[in-house]
């Protein structure tokens, strides 16, 4: 299967919340609609400006931070695109929550055995050849599902064919190395609030820690050699010192005997 | 039957233990949300910031003295080796216990042993800490075996003590710096006064500095509460090295701020700038200036006060990186809940009690005489 994605056209979203309801029903979550992402809301629609609705969901990054930081590898970027979570591996360190540039993973703080919660792009339905519940439910086509490359092409076409209607930027094309969820908008992105107003680098975040981690084998080897060398030199020094003391004592006792 | 004397400290400790046990019960029966002020916007708080990120640094003295005695063969420091190793061993044990409170699925803490992610700094930290705790346990086991008169076991440990010490230095270097590397992944979340590509270096150097300071503090606390002798000459020596370490730390931090174009931020009246300035004053500038005065360096009071500044400043720095530094980007504020604070206080208190217990029943504070030709009654080499 090719790499899939979701294109969210903010100009087409009417804020009906059909995607939110579909997601909640699909995942047996409490049906009350929420204003922010939470452990019981994997996607939310927020009115950022009058009549301008922004849907938030996991961005399913190409080089995901959560996949990189999890000490037990509980997150996986699947070949089809969705970033999924294995709750059984999870130890609850919450580094994923701390480090996600989009602040997506949420937690079950009220549970005795808590898990991380986030959108998984209905990975099982995608595998069966179907589409995510949210895109299937969207009445206006504001959220559509398809191959990422095709969606990028579609977004570019829309921007080109409708000069003045769209801001010439596909959000998620290059941010933190690219994401599977893409946005196009008529309002400049930095006026739309988080995450669009965060100055995210194009460099995927995992590369920031890789520069530190790749030095570990060197430190171990150089450190081992250096410490061994120092120990050997100082050991020899001790031995020589002891030997010289013994020699001195021998000479002294010989002198005594001669007397 | 004579009851133990009721003193002020004993009442305080009893209160801490009772509260600690209460909040422990709540944490495990009702979950993290019931005891902490952590939230989706602030997933890391006091337990990560203090128990783990700060706690590991405060236990750094062990590897420094092990390096000094076992590798550099500076035998004059043997008397403080055992207390330093004990402080390290207890410190890292408290970090592990602290994690058992903070991890949501604490019973799966062992998962890093079978599920590997070499791309994760936290994976590397977990392994280094696990291995180093083992090294510390083995290094301290000599003190226990000696007390139990298990000399054969002691001999076995002594055969490998040098490689163990080397492994300990390497592991410590790795994880002390990696704790800083944890924060490399949040360039847009951590406030620029603290975010730097050199965070691993800063964390390592400051760990060395506070390691010296903790050894000094531990000496003075042992004198005050356990009646042990202080080796003033040795502490003076550590302080002199610490002056160089702190000067180096200050220089590289200032250079880094200037290099990233945020040096002028230290003059701002923003909350973060004030916290950074205060932290740097307490952690580095004040102790550095004080230790440059010979009268301070050679007096017990002077060494104690400067060490106190360094430790407090270090704690502040680690809490600033973990908590203060991400407040602006989080969109909310965080202050630990009472139960959260009590658990940390409880853990530190248990650490102190364990130290006192070990000091009472084991040969931790002994002058070491090491003669190879002496009869077996003379007990230990270190």
Interface residues (C-beta under 8 A of the other chain):
Chain A: X37 X38 X39 X65 X67 X68 X69 X70 X71 X72 X73 X74 X89 X90 X91 X92 X93 X94 X95 X97 X98 X99 X101 X103 X106 X107 X108 X109 X110 X111 X112 X113 X114 X115 X194 X198 X199 X200 X201 X205 X206 X208 X209 X210 X211 X212 X213 X216 X219 X220 X223 X224 X227 X228 X230 X231 X234 X235 X237 X238
Chain B: X28 X29 X30 X31 X32 X33 X34 X38 X39 X40 X41 X43 X44 X67 X70 X71 X72 X73 X102 X103 X104 X105 X106 X108 X109 X111 X112 X115 X116 X117 X118 X119 X120 X121 X122 X123 X124 X125 X126 X162 X166 X169 X170 X173 X174 X177 X178 X181 X182 X184 X185 X186 X187 X188 X189 X197 X200 X331
